[in-house]
Amino acid sequence: MKITFLGAAKIVTGSSYLLEVGTQRILVDCGMFQGSKTITAFNRRDFPYDPASIDCVLLTHAHIDHSGLLPKLCKAGFKGTIHATRVTNELCGIMLPDSAHIQEFDAEIANRKGKRAGKKPVEPLYSIDDAYACLKHFSPVDYDSELVIAPNVTVRFRDAGHILGSAMLEVMVSEDGKTTKLLFSGDLGQPNQPIIKDPTFIDEADYIIVESTYGNRLHEDYDKEEHLATIINTSVARGGNIIIPSFAVGRTQTLLYYLHNLLKAGKITDIPVIIDSPLAISATDIFLRNTQDYDNEAKEMLFKDHDNPLHMPQLRFTKTADESKALNNLDQPAIIISASGMCDAGRILHHLKHNLWRPESTVLFVGYQAQGSLGRRLVEGASKVKILGEEISVKATIHRLDGFSAHADQGQLLNWLSYFKRKATNIFLVHGEPEMSEPFAKVIKEKLDVSTYIPNYGDVAVLDGALWEINEAKVVDPAVKQLHDYLELLDREYAEYRKQLEQIGSADNHKITELMSSIEKLQSHLGK
């Protein structure tokens, strides 16, 4: 059998792996690439396989970096079934049309500008009609049940504890008289999240394909509610809004849980909490309908205490664009939660445009910010950013609370891997930037004595029982390979430059402003 790594390879987004067993071709995830323009350009490349040749798709969860290219896949000729949990089916039912709306909107804006510049029209990746046509391919699967997708391939979806409906995949393959078990972690959740169950522990697997988003980091161990309360109260005292860029599915509902507790306990002032994202509103409805997947604590609140953890009197929803724009004229501070979580699209851009320049306002990040994203530039200290074609000074207070992440950190990933009763033959580290996955590979070797491999885009792992080898990146054309090698070189040089700049800044504080100005010019150039 073979696994070809076609996304989330030395980057966080674009999750996609092609599993070939005999004549069977199975796609695990088909996610959108997010981040810089160099990375998002991969979304417009032709699939490195014939979509009509894919027998089925196994989808780990609904987040767009795992599901976002499914409509493109179907549009290009895929005729098979997309297997996912029941909640993932429901969430994709709102997320893929929403993604299509963004594709159409972005294409329309690009064509308005392009027409004036004499450029050729740009087509959206897929349309809303394409998204709805794709949804007809979905088929719901129950957790822990056995799904036979071929005579020699069986799959079980196990709770990954990342968002509601998220799954890891146990794939059992019988080939040449041998049975091999593959385990795709999907996005592995952080234990003790509100509402979400903890990730399932697995006893054994021959090969593990595991995420490494936070493979070199430990989440801060602190009282999240207390820190959140302090940030909110401080901003309200200044008379400013609290703008929270948040993923519509998962993070928004976690925030509502904490805000519910803080308001109920009187730890924050009676402030409006506004969800300004039609997608987040619909996702919250799906969360409310699927209490069967809640953890025990949330179920107890809901059924024993009759206290809905996702509802509060202060909560408001803005569905229309006019309602969203009216938030710019609020006469009192408010908590505004809006998508997208990395600030790469959506209504959050307007809220940042109207609040970043205000010293009294606060922008609070509660999730991972990919390289090249606007969110990443803000948390790294940019003093000016370009939003919707306008340069905005950053005067607002920028906060980052990593402990809210729905991803397991290094210690939690290692604890999950330590539960296996026998060593895996190999662990493939995906879904992480090199500065996260490379140190994690060393830790796995030191602590668990298991071999690891960090695949490049296009690498093919050939598996034969306990024997495996890598065929390097045959699907990548020379230009992409050259770009990949160059970016790897830049990664190494960047680490050295950063060390030097920090030393210069520490030695002479007066040079920090000059250094920041030079860095911002470089960021502006890269963003073009």
C-alpha positions in Angstrom: 0.0 0.0 0.0 1.0 3.6 -0.4 0.3 6.9 1.3 0.9 10.1 -0.7 1.1 13.3 1.4 -0.7 16.0 -0.5 -1.2 18.6 2.1 -0.4 19.6 5.7 3.2 18.6 5.0 5.5 20.9 6.8 2.6 23.4 6.9 -0.5 23.4 9.1 -3.2 23.6 6.4 -4.4 21.7 3.3 -4.8 18.3 5.0 -5.0 15.6 2.4 -3.5 12.0 2.1 -4.1 9.6 -0.7 -4.2 5.9 0.5 -3.8 3.3 -2.3 -4.5 -0.3 -1.5 -4.3 -2.5 -4.6 -6.8 -0.8 -7.0 -8.6 1.0 -4.2 -7.9 4.8 -4.0 -9.0 6.4 -0.7 -8.6 10.1 0.1 -8.3 11.1 3.7 -9.4 14.7 4.0 -9.4 17.3 1.1 -8.6 20.5 2.8 -8.0 24.0 1.7 -4.6 25.7 2.0 -4.7 28.8 4.1 -2.1 31.5 5.0 0.2 33.4 2.6 -0.4 33.8 -1.1 2.4 31.3 -1.8 0.5 28.7 0.2 -3.0 29.5 -1.0 -1.9 29.3 -4.6 -1.9 25.5 -4.1 -5.7 25.7 -4.0 -5.8 26.6 -7.7 -3.5 23.8 -8.9 -5.0 20.7 -10.5 -5.3 17.7 -8.3 -2.2 15.5 -8.8 -4.6 12.6 -9.5 -7.8 12.0 -11.5 -10.6 12.8 -9.0 -12.9 10.3 -10.9 -10.4 7.6 -9.8 -11.0 8.2 -6.1 -13.3 5.5 -4.7 -14.2 7.4 -1.5 -13.2 10.1 0.9 -12.7 9.7 4.7 -13.2 13.1 6.3 -11.8 13.7 9.9 -13.8 16.8 10.6 -15.5 19.9 9.2 -12.8 22.6 9.5 -12.1 24.1 6.1 -8.4 23.2 6.1 -9.6 19.6 6.1 -12.8 19.8 4.0 -12.6 23.0 2.0 -11.5 21.5 -1.4 -14.2 18.8 -1.4 -16.5 20.9 -3.7 -13.6 21.4 -6.1 -13.0 17.6 -6.0 -16.6 16.8 -6.9 -16.7 19.5 -9.5 -13.6 17.9 -11.1 -15.2 14.5 -11.4 -15.3 12.7 -8.1 -18.3 10.3 -7.9 -17.8 8.4 -4.7 -19.0 8.7 -1.1 -17.7 11.1 1.5 -17.8 9.3 4.9 -17.9 11.5 8.0 -19.5 11.5 11.4 -23.1 12.8 11.7 -22.1 16.1 13.3 -19.4 16.7 10.6 -22.1 16.1 8.0 -24.2 18.8 9.5 -21.4 21.2 10.0 -20.2 20.8 6.4 -23.7 21.5 5.3 -23.2 25.1 6.4 -19.4 25.5 6.1 -18.9 24.4 2.5 -21.6 26.7 1.1 -20.2 29.5 3.3 -16.7 28.8 1.8 -18.2 28.9 -1.7 -19.8 32.3 -0.9 -16.3 33.6 0.0 -14.8 32.1 -3.2 -17.5 33.9 -5.3 -17.1 37.1 -3.4 -13.3 37.2 -3.6 -13.5 36.4 -7.4 -16.0 39.2 -7.9 -13.8 41.7 -6.1 -10.7 40.5 -8.0 -12.5 40.9 -11.3 -13.7 44.4 -10.6 -10.1 45.4 -10.0 -8.8 43.2 -12.8 -11.2 44.7 -15.3 -9.8 48.2 -14.7 -6.3 46.8 -15.1 -7.1 44.8 -18.2 -6.5 41.4 -16.6 -8.3 38.2 -17.5 -11.4 37.3 -15.4 -10.8 35.1 -12.3 -13.1 32.1 -11.7 -14.0 31.1 -8.1 -12.6 27.8 -6.9 -16.1 26.6 -6.8 -19.6 28.0 -6.6 -22.4 27.7 -4.0 -24.1 25.3 -6.4 -21.0 23.2 -6.5 -20.9 23.1 -2.7 -24.5 21.9 -2.5 -23.9 19.3 -5.2 -20.9 18.1 -3.2 -23.0 17.7 0.0 -25.1 15.0 -1.8 -22.0 12.7 -1.7 -21.9 12.8 2.2 -22.8 9.7 4.2 -23.0 9.8 8.0 -21.0 7.3 10.1 -21.4 6.5 13.9 -18.4 6.8 16.2 -16.8 3.4 17.0 -18.8 1.5 14.4 -17.1 -0.6 11.7 -17.3 0.7 8.2 -16.3 -1.7 5.4 -15.2 0.4 2.4 -13.6 -2.4 0.4 -13.3 -6.2 1.0 -9.8 -5.7 2.5 -10.2 -2.2 4.1 -12.2 -1.4 7.2 -12.4 1.9 9.0 -13.5 3.1 12.5 -14.1 6.7 13.4 -13.0 7.5 16.9 -13.6 10.7 18.8 -10.6 13.0 18.4 -11.8 15.6 20.9 -11.0 18.6 18.7 -14.4 20.0 17.8 -17.8 18.4 17.9 -17.9 15.6 15.4 -14.1 15.4 14.9 -12.6 12.0 14.4 -9.4 10.1 14.2 -9.4 7.2 11.7 -8.4 3.6 12.4 -7.9 2.0 9.0 -7.4 -1.8 8.9 -5.8 -3.1 5.7 -5.5 -6.7 4.7 -2.9 -7.2 2.0 -0.7 -10.1 0.9 -1.8 -12.2 3.9 -0.9 -9.4 6.4 -3.1 -7.0 8.3 -1.7 -3.5 8.9 -3.4 -0.9 11.0 -3.0 2.8 10.1 -4.1 5.6 12.5 -4.8 9.1 11.1 -5.1 11.4 14.1 -6.9 14.2 12.2 -6.6 17.2 14.6 -6.1 15.9 18.1 -7.9 17.9 20.7 -6.7 19.4 23.9 -8.1 17.4 26.9 -10.5 19.1 29.3 -12.0 21.4 26.7 -15.5 22.7 27.5 -18.3 20.7 25.9 -16.0 18.5 23.9 -15.1 15.0 25.0 -11.4 14.2 25.5 -9.5 12.4 22.7 -9.9 8.7 22.5 -6.9 6.6 23.6 -5.9 3.9 21.1 -4.2 0.7 22.1 -2.1 0.0 19.1 -1.3 0.9 15.4 1.4 -0.1 13.0 1.7 3.4 11.4 0.5 6.6 13.0 -0.1 9.8 11.0 -0.3 12.5 13.7 -0.7 16.2 13.7 2.1 18.4 15.2 0.6 21.9 15.2 1.9 22.6 18.7 4.7 19.9 18.7 7.2 22.3 20.2 5.0 24.1 22.7 3.2 23.6 25.9 -0.1 25.4 26.4 0.0 27.8 29.4 -1.4 26.3 32.5 -3.5 29.1 34.0 -7.1 30.0 34.9 -8.5 30.9 31.5 -11.6 32.4 32.8 -9.7 34.7 35.2 -7.4 35.9 32.4 -10.3 36.4 30.0 -12.1 38.4 32.7 -9.1 40.7 33.3 -8.7 41.4 29.6 -12.4 42.2 29.2 -12.7 44.4 32.4 -9.5 46.3 31.5 -10.8 47.1 28.0 -14.2 48.1 29.2 -12.6 50.4 31.7 -10.9 52.2 28.8 -14.2 52.3 27.0 -13.2 50.0 24.2 -14.5 47.0 22.4 -13.1 43.6 22.7 -12.7 42.1 19.2 -12.2 38.4 19.1 -11.3 36.8 15.7 -12.6 33.2 16.2 -13.1 30.1 14.2 -16.9 29.8 13.7 -16.9 26.1 14.6 -15.4 25.1 17.9 -13.7 28.1 19.3 -16.7 30.4 19.2 -18.7 27.9 21.3 -15.9 27.4 23.7 -15.8 31.2 24.2 -19.5 31.3 24.8 -19.1 28.6 27.5 -16.5 30.7 29.4 -18.4 34.0 28.9 -21.5 32.3 30.2 -19.7 31.3 33.4 -18.1 34.7 33.9 -21.4 36.6 33.4 -23.3 34.2 35.7 -20.6 34.6 38.4 -20.6 38.4 38.0 -16.8 38.4 37.2 -17.3 40.6 34.2 -19.6 43.6 33.7 -22.9 43.1 32.1 -21.6 43.6 28.6 -23.2 42.7 25.3 -21.8 39.6 23.7 -22.3 39.7 19.9 -21.7 36.8 17.5 -21.2 38.5 14.2 -20.9 35.6 11.9 -23.8 33.8 10.2 -21.7 30.7 10.0 -21.0 30.8 13.8 -24.7 31.3 14.5 -25.6 28.3 12.4 -22.8 26.2 13.9 -24.0 27.1 17.4 -27.5 25.8 16.5 -25.9 22.5 15.4 -24.0 22.3 18.7 -27.2 22.9 20.6 -29.0 20.1 18.6 -26.2 17.5 19.2 -26.0 17.2 23.0 -25.4 13.5 22.6 -21.7 14.3 21.8 -21.2 16.6 24.8 -18.8 15.7 27.6 -20.2 14.8 31.0 -19.7 18.2 32.6 -21.7 19.9 29.8 -24.4 17.3 29.9 -24.8 17.8 33.7 -25.1 21.6 33.3 -27.7 21.1 30.6 -29.8 18.3 32.0 -29.3 18.4 35.8 -28.9 22.1 36.4 -31.1 23.1 33.4 -28.4 25.7 32.5 -27.6 25.9 28.8 -23.8 26.5 28.6 -24.1 28.2 25.2 -26.8 30.7 26.1 -26.9 33.9 28.2 -29.3 37.0 28.3 -26.5 39.3 27.0 -26.0 37.3 23.8 -26.9 38.9 20.5 -26.6 37.6 16.9 -26.1 39.7 13.8 -27.2 37.9 10.7 -27.3 40.6 8.0 -24.5 42.8 6.6 -26.4 45.9 7.8 -26.6 44.6 11.3 -22.9 43.9 11.2 -22.0 47.4 10.0 -24.2 49.0 12.7 -21.8 47.6 15.3 -19.3 50.3 14.2 -21.6 52.8 15.9 -22.2 51.2 19.3 -22.5 53.6 22.1 -21.0 51.2 24.7 -18.2 48.6 24.8 -19.1 45.2 23.5 -17.5 41.8 23.0 -17.6 41.1 19.3 -16.8 37.5 18.2 -16.4 37.2 14.4 -14.9 35.0 11.8 -12.4 34.2 10.4 -10.1 33.0 13.2 -6.9 33.9 11.2 -8.3 37.2 9.9 -7.9 36.1 6.3 -11.5 36.8 5.2 -15.0 37.6 6.5 -16.6 40.2 8.7 -13.7 40.3 11.1 -11.7 42.4 8.7 -14.3 45.3 9.0 -14.1 45.1 12.8 -10.3 45.2 12.8 -10.4 48.1 10.3 -12.6 50.1 12.7 -11.0 49.1 16.0 -7.2 48.5 15.4 -6.4 52.2 15.3 -8.3 52.9 18.6 -6.0 52.8 21.7 -9.0 51.9 23.9 -9.9 48.8 22.0 -8.6 45.2 22.4 -8.0 42.5 19.9 -7.9 39.1 21.5 -6.6 36.0 19.7 -7.6 32.6 21.0 -6.3 30.3 18.3 -3.4 29.4 16.0 -2.3 31.9 13.5 -0.7 30.4 10.4 2.4 31.9 8.7 1.5 34.6 6.3 -1.9 35.4 7.9 -3.0 38.8 9.0 -3.5 37.4 12.5 0.1 36.2 12.6 1.4 39.7 11.7 -0.7 41.2 14.5 0.4 38.8 17.2 4.0 39.3 16.1 3.7 43.0 16.8 3.1 44.8 13.5 2.5 48.5 14.0 0.7 48.9 10.6 -1.3 46.5 8.5 -3.2 46.7 5.3 -6.9 45.7 5.5 -9.3 45.9 2.6 -6.8 48.0 0.7 -6.3 50.6 3.5 -3.3 50.9 5.7 -4.3 50.8 9.4 -2.2 51.8 12.4 -2.2 49.3 15.2 -2.9 51.2 18.4 -5.3 48.7 20.0 -4.0 46.3 22.7 -3.2 42.9 21.2 -3.6 39.9 23.4 -3.1 36.2 22.7 -4.4 33.4 24.9 -3.0 30.2 23.5 -4.5 28.0 26.2 -7.8 28.2 24.3 -6.5 26.2 21.4 -8.4 23.1 20.4 -5.2 21.4 19.5 -3.2 19.2 21.9 0.2 20.6 22.8 3.5 18.7 22.9 2.9 17.1 26.3 -0.6 16.1 25.5 0.4 14.6 22.1 3.2 12.7 23.8 0.8 11.5 26.5 -1.6 10.2 23.8 1.2 8.4 22.0 2.5 7.0 25.2 -0.7 5.1 25.7 0.0 2.7 22.9 0.7 -0.8 24.3 3.3 -1.6 21.6 5.6 0.5 19.5 4.4 1.7 16.2 6.6 0.9 13.2 6.8 4.6 12.3 5.1 7.9 13.1 4.6 10.4 10.3 4.4 14.0 11.6 2.0 16.2 9.6 0.0 19.3 10.1 2.9 21.4 11.6 5.4 23.9 10.6 9.0 22.7 10.7 9.8 24.6 13.9 7.1 22.5 15.6 7.4 19.1 14.0 11.2 18.8 14.0 11.7 19.2 17.8 8.6 17.0 18.3 10.3 14.2 16.3 13.3 14.4 18.5 11.2 14.2 21.7 9.3 11.1 20.3 12.7 9.4 19.6 14.0 10.3 23.1 10.9 9.5 25.1 9.3 6.7 23.1 12.1 5.3 21.0 9.9 5.3 17.9 11.1 6.3 14.5 9.5 9.3 12.8 9.4 10.9 9.4 8.3 14.4 8.5 7.0 14.2 4.9 7.3 16.9 2.2 4.4 17.7 -0.1 4.2 14.8 -2.6 6.3 12.3 -0.7 5.0 8.7 -1.0 5.3 6.2 1.9 5.4 2.6 0.6 4.2 0.3 3.4 4.7 -3.5 3.4 4.0 -4.8 6.9 6.8 -3.7 9.1 8.9 -2.5 6.1 8.5 1.0 4.7 10.3 3.4 2.5 9.9 6.9 1.1 9.7 7.8 -2.5 10.3 11.5 -2.5 7.9 14.0 -4.0 7.3 12.6 -7.5 4.0 14.5 -7.9 5.7 17.9 -7.4 6.9 19.7 -10.5 10.4 21.1 -10.6 9.3 24.7 -9.9 7.4 23.7 -6.8 10.3 21.6 -5.6 12.7 24.5 -6.1 10.3 26.8 -4.2 10.1 24.2 -1.4 13.9 23.9 -1.1 14.2 27.7 -1.1 11.6 28.2 1.6 13.4 25.6 3.7 16.6 27.6 3.4 14.7 30.7 4.4 13.4 29.0 7.4 16.9 28.3 8.6 18.1 31.8 7.8 15.1 33.3 9.5 15.9 31.6 12.7 19.4 33.0 12.7 18.2 36.5 11.7 15.7 36.5 14.5 18.3 35.6 17.0 20.5 38.4 15.8 17.7 41.0 15.8 16.7 40.1 19.3 20.3 40.5 20.4 20.5 43.9 18.8 17.2 45.0 20.3 18.2 43.8 23.8 21.6 45.6 23.5 20.1 48.9 22.3 16.4 49.7 22.9 16.6 52.7 20.7 17.1 50.5 17.6 13.9 48.6 18.1 11.7 51.1 16.3 14.1 51.1 13.3 14.2 47.3 13.3 10.3 47.1 13.4 10.0 49.5 10.5 12.4 47.4 8.4 10.5 44.2 9.2 7.1 45.8 8.4 8.5 46.9 4.9 9.5 43.3 4.3 6.1 42.0 5.4 4.4 44.5 3.2 6.5 43.3 0.2 5.8 39.6 1.0 2.0 40.2 1.2 1.8 41.6 -2.3 
